[in-house]
């Protein structure tokens, strides 16, 4: 019997809006490492209820978690009392031929609380 390990394989997505600019411009490609857990400050793809989001995952000192867009003007998404599933952590961004790596085990925290 063979076991399918594709659930562990990295996969690409294209960013469809400007909410994560300037770090992740619209139409850039992000590479996701499947994971159900992450550190505060990680950039994640996450499902909240029926909606899928690409945001920065932030946990404060009281263990309250929220999703934050990098570009001002987008609302924070409070995760307290909601059902959510982290689908994966962004490990790379591609803009044309330029690539930037992100370490999934390190926080990319811009909002320490």
KEKE-3310 file (N, C-alpha, C; in steps of 0.2 Angstrom, whole numbers, plus 5000, padded with zeros to 4 digits):
npx = (5004:5003:5007:5000:5009:5007:5001:5011:5018:5025:5016:5011:5003:4994:4994:4980:4976:4979:4981:4992:5003:5018:5026:5021:5017:5002:4998:5010:5019:5016:5024:5018:5020:5013:5005:4998:5000:5008:5020:5018:5017:5020:5017:5003:4991:4975:4959:4945:4930:4920:4928:4944:4960:4974:4986:4995:4998:4995:4999:4995:5001:4991:4987:4978:4973:4975:4972:4981:4982:4995:4995:4989:4972:4965:4954:4958:4957:4949:4952:4947:4936:4931:4930:4944:4956:4973:4981:4993:5010:5019:5033:5041:5042:5039:5043:5043:5059:5064:5067:5062:5065:5057:5057:5049:5048:5052:5046:5039:5037:5029:5022:5024:5017)
npy = (4994:5011:5027:5043:5057:5070:5080:5087:5094:5109:5123:5134:5151:5164:5181:5191:5204:5220:5220:5215:5223:5233:5222:5210:5212:5214:5201:5195:5179:5168:5155:5141:5132:5118:5118:5117:5124:5139:5152:5167:5182:5176:5174:5169:5157:5155:5148:5155:5152:5152:5158:5161:5168:5178:5183:5191:5183:5186:5185:5190:5195:5190:5178:5180:5179:5187:5192:5201:5214:5220:5232:5248:5253:5241:5230:5223:5205:5198:5183:5177:5167:5162:5149:5143:5138:5135:5134:5135:5141:5155:5153:5158:5172:5177:5188:5192:5187:5189:5182:5180:5172:5165:5160:5147:5144:5155:5171:5184:5197:5212:5219:5219:5214)
npz = (5000:4995:5002:5001:5000:4997:5004:5011:5002:4995:4988:4975:4975:4968:4973:4975:4978:4985:4998:5006:5003:5006:5005:4999:4984:4973:4962:4964:4966:4979:4989:4998:5012:5018:5034:5050:5061:5067:5071:5080:5070:5058:5040:5033:5025:5028:5033:5038:5045:5031:5023:5014:5018:5016:5026:5040:5054:5071:5088:5104:5120:5129:5123:5113:5096:5080:5063:5052:5039:5029:5023:5026:5031:5029:5038:5054:5058:5070:5079:5090:5097:5085:5072:5064:5052:5050:5034:5029:5029:5022:5013:5003:4992:4975:4963:4948:4942:4954:4970:4987:5003:5017:5033:5040:5054:5061:5068:5058:5064:5064:5072:5087:5102)
capx = (5000:5007:5004:5001:5012:5007:4999:5017:5022:5024:5012:5011:4997:4995:4991:4975:4974:4985:4981:4998:5009:5022:5030:5018:5013:4997:5000:5016:5018:5019:5025:5015:5022:5007:5006:4992:5002:5013:5022:5016:5021:5021:5013:4999:4985:4971:4952:4941:4923:4920:4933:4951:4963:4982:4987:5000:4995:4998:4996:4997:5003:4986:4986:4973:4976:4971:4975:4983:4985:5001:4993:4984:4965:4961:4953:4960:4952:4950:4951:4944:4929:4930:4933:4949:4961:4979:4982:5000:5014:5022:5040:5044:5039:5042:5041:5047:5064:5067:5064:5063:5064:5054:5058:5042:5049:5053:5041:5041:5033:5030:5018:5025:5012)
capy = (5000:5017:5032:5049:5062:5077:5085:5090:5097:5116:5124:5141:5154:5171:5186:5194:5210:5224:5221:5214:5227:5232:5215:5205:5215:5211:5197:5191:5172:5166:5148:5140:5126:5116:5118:5119:5129:5144:5157:5174:5186:5172:5176:5163:5156:5153:5148:5158:5151:5150:5163:5160:5174:5178:5189:5190:5180:5189:5183:5195:5192:5186:5173:5182:5179:5190:5192:5208:5216:5225:5239:5252:5253:5235:5229:5217:5200:5195:5176:5175:5164:5159:5143:5144:5132:5137:5130:5134:5146:5157:5152:5161:5176:5178:5194:5191:5183:5190:5178:5181:5167:5166:5154:5146:5144:5162:5176:5190:5201:5219:5222:5215:5217)
capz = (5000:4995:5005:4997:5005:4993:5008:5013:4996:4994:4982:4974:4974:4966:4977:4970:4980:4987:5006:5009:5000:5000:5005:4994:4979:4969:4957:4965:4968:4986:4990:5004:5015:5022:5041:5054:5066:5065:5076:5079:5065:5052:5035:5033:5022:5033:5032:5044:5043:5024:5019:5014:5019:5016:5031:5045:5060:5076:5094:5109:5127:5132:5118:5108:5089:5074:5056:5050:5033:5030:5020:5030:5028:5029:5045:5057:5059:5077:5078:5096:5097:5078:5070:5059:5051:5046:5029:5027:5030:5017:5014:4998:4988:4969:4959:4942:4944:4961:4975:4994:5007:5023:5037:5043:5061:5063:5067:5054:5068:5063:5077:5093:5107)
cpx = (5004:5003:5006:5004:5012:5004:5005:5020:5020:5020:5012:5003:4998:4991:4986:4973:4980:4985:4988:5004:5011:5026:5027:5014:5007:5000:5007:5014:5020:5019:5023:5018:5016:5009:4999:4994:5007:5015:5019:5020:5022:5016:5009:4993:4981:4963:4949:4933:4923:4925:4940:4955:4971:4983:4993:4996:4999:4995:4999:4999:4998:4983:4980:4976:4971:4975:4975:4985:4991:4999:4988:4977:4961:4960:4956:4955:4953:4948:4948:4937:4927:4933:4938:4954:4967:4980:4989:5004:5018:5030:5044:5039:5042:5039:5046:5052:5067:5063:5066:5061:5061:5055:5052:5042:5050:5047:5044:5037:5034:5026:5018:5020:5014)
cpy = (5006:5022:5039:5054:5069:5082:5089:5094:5105:5117:5132:5144:5161:5176:5190:5201:5214:5224:5219:5217:5231:5226:5210:5209:5211:5207:5194:5184:5171:5158:5146:5133:5124:5115:5120:5123:5134:5149:5164:5178:5182:5174:5169:5163:5153:5153:5150:5157:5148:5154:5161:5167:5173:5184:5187:5188:5183:5187:5187:5191:5188:5180:5174:5182:5184:5190:5200:5209:5220:5232:5242:5252:5247:5233:5223:5212:5197:5187:5173:5173:5162:5153:5145:5138:5135:5132:5129:5141:5148:5156:5155:5166:5177:5184:5194:5186:5184:5186:5180:5175:5169:5160:5153:5146:5150:5167:5182:5196:5208:5223:5218:5218:5214)
cpz = (5000:4999:5002:5002:5001:4998:5011:5008:4996:4988:4982:4974:4972:4971:4972:4972:4983:4995:5009:5006:5006:5000:5000:4989:4975:4963:4958:4967:4975:4986:4997:5006:5020:5029:5044:5060:5064:5071:5075:5075:5058:5047:5033:5027:5027:5031:5039:5042:5036:5020:5020:5014:5018:5020:5035:5051:5066:5083:5099:5115:5130:5128:5114:5101:5085:5068:5054:5043:5034:5027:5024:5027:5027:5036:5047:5058:5065:5076:5085:5095:5090:5077:5064:5058:5047:5041:5027:5029:5024:5018:5008:4994:4981:4965:4953:4943:4951:4966:4982:4998:5014:5027:5041:5051:5064:5063:5063:5057:5066:5068:5084:5099:5114)
residu = (UNK:UNK:UNK:UNK:UNK:UNK:UNK:UNK:UNK:UNK:UNK:UNK:UNK:UNK:UNK:UNK:UNK:UNK:UNK:UNK:UNK:UNK:UNK:UNK:UNK:UNK:UNK:UNK:UNK:UNK:UNK:UNK:UNK:UNK:UNK:UNK:UNK:UNK:UNK:UNK:UNK:UNK:UNK:UNK:UNK:UNK:UNK:UNK:UNK:UNK:UNK:UNK:UNK:UNK:UNK:UNK:UNK:UNK:UNK:UNK:UNK:UNK:UNK:UNK:UNK:UNK:UNK:UNK:UNK:UNK:UNK:UNK:UNK:UNK:UNK:UNK:UNK:UNK:UNK:UNK:UNK:UNK:UNK:UNK:UNK:UNK:UNK:UNK:UNK:UNK:UNK:UNK:UNK:UNK:UNK:UNK:UNK:UNK:UNK:UNK:UNK:UNK:UNK:UNK:UNK:UNK:UNK:UNK:UNK:UNK:UNK:UNK:UNK)
# end
